[in-house]
Amino acid sequence: MSRRRHIVAIGGGGFIFDEPGLLQERYLLSLCDKPEPRALYLGTANGDSERGQLKFIKAFTKLGCRADTLGFYLYDMHRDYAAAAYEADLIYVGGGNTPAMLAVWREFNFDAALRAAYDNGTVLAGISAGANCWFERYVTDSVPGGGVRDGLGWLPGSFCPHLDGEAWRQPLVRAQAGVLAAAGDGVMVRYDDETWSEAVALPGAAVCWRRDSADTAIAEVAPRILTPESRA
C-alpha cells in the first residue's frame, strides 16, 4: 500500500517568529513518523535570506532533525537539487514573494522535482508564500495592490494566508468563487492526498475559513489547538 501524502499550508507563525514551543514544527514532524527525519528548507521566496535559513537549522536541529537548506540565488552547480528534494522527509517552504519563487522553480524545473518528492511521500509544508504555492490560486501581497494569481495547482481552489493580519485580505477572499481555504496567523491547514484533513492552531489563534464547493457558503472552521503532545 502506498504511503499517504501530506501538504500543510501555514497561515503564519512558527519558528521564523521565534514561537518558543515549536508546536507547529513538532506537528509537521509527526507526519514524517521517523526518529531522525531529514528536513529541507527552501527560502526561494525571500531570496534565500540567511536569517530564515539559520532559524530553520536552529529550530529543526533542536527537534532532532537532520536539517539542511537548498538555495537558488547562489546556485550550486555541483549539487543534485532533485535528489535533495526526493531524499527529504519534510520540505518546508518559507515566506516572501510567491510569483517570483514559482518563476525560479519553473526555470530550474524544480516544480517537477517537488512533485516527484511529494508523490514519493515527502511531507510538503510552508508558510505564507510557502503555503500559497500548492493551490490552484492564491491571494498575495506580492503584486501591486494585492491580488490573486495561479499556483502549482496540486491542491484545489484558492488559498489565503495571514487572513487576520491585513484588512484587505478578507474582502478579497470573500470575492473568490469556488473551493477555498484561508488561514490566519498561527493556523495550519492539512491536506491528505489533496483532500482537506484538518485545521490546527497555536494557542490563541483561531481564524480559519473554508468553502467546500461553489454551491456552499464560506464557513468558519474551529481549529484543533496544538499542545506539546499534539500529533497529526
C-alpha positions, 0 to 999 in steps of 0.5 A, a space after each residue: 500500500 502506498 504511503 499517504 501524502 501530506 501538504 500543510 499550508 501555514 497561515 503564519 507563525 512558527 519558528 521564523 517568529 521565534 514561537 518558543 514551543 515549536 508546536 507547529 514544527 513538532 506537528 509537521 514532524 509527526 507526519 514524517 513518523 521517523 526518529 531522525 527525519 531529514 528536513 529541507 528548507 527552501 527560502 526561494 521566496 525571500 531570496 534565500 535570506 540567511 536569517 530564515 535559513 539559520 532559524 530553520 537549522 536552529 529550530 529543526 536541529 533542536 527537534 532532532 532533525 537532520 536539517 539542511 537548506 537548498 538555495 537558488 540565488 547562489 546556485 550550486 552547480 555541483 549539487 543534485 537539487 532533485 535528489 535533495 528534494 526526493 531524499 527529504 522527509 519534510 520540505 518546508 517552504 518559507 515566506 516572501 514573494 510567491 510569483 517570483 519563487 514559482 518563476 525560479 522553480 519553473 526555470 530550474 524545473 524544480 516544480 517537477 522535482 517537488 512533485 516527484 518528492 511529494 508523490 514519493 511521500 515527502 511531507 510538503 509544508 510552508 508558510 505564507 508564500 510557502 503555503 500559497 504555492 500548492 493551490 490552484 490560486 492564491 491571494 498575495 501581497 506580492 503584486 501591486 495592490 494585492 491580488 490573486 494569481 495561479 499556483 502549482 495547482 496540486 491542491 484545489 481552489 484558492 488559498 489565503 494566508 495571514 487572513 487576520 493580519 491585513 484588512 484587505 485580505 478578507 474582502 478579497 477572499 470573500 470575492 473568490 468563487 469556488 473551493 477555498 481555504 484561508 488561514 490566519 496567523 498561527 493556523 495550519 491547514 492539512 491536506 491528505 492526498 489533496 483532500 482537506 484533513 484538518 485545521 490546527 492552531 497555536 494557542 490563541 489563534 483561531 481564524 480559519 475559513 473554508 468553502 467546500 464547493 461553489 454551491 456552499 457558503 464560506 464557513 468558519 472552521 474551529 481549529 484543533 489547538 496544538 499542545 506539546 503532545 499534539 500529533 497529526 
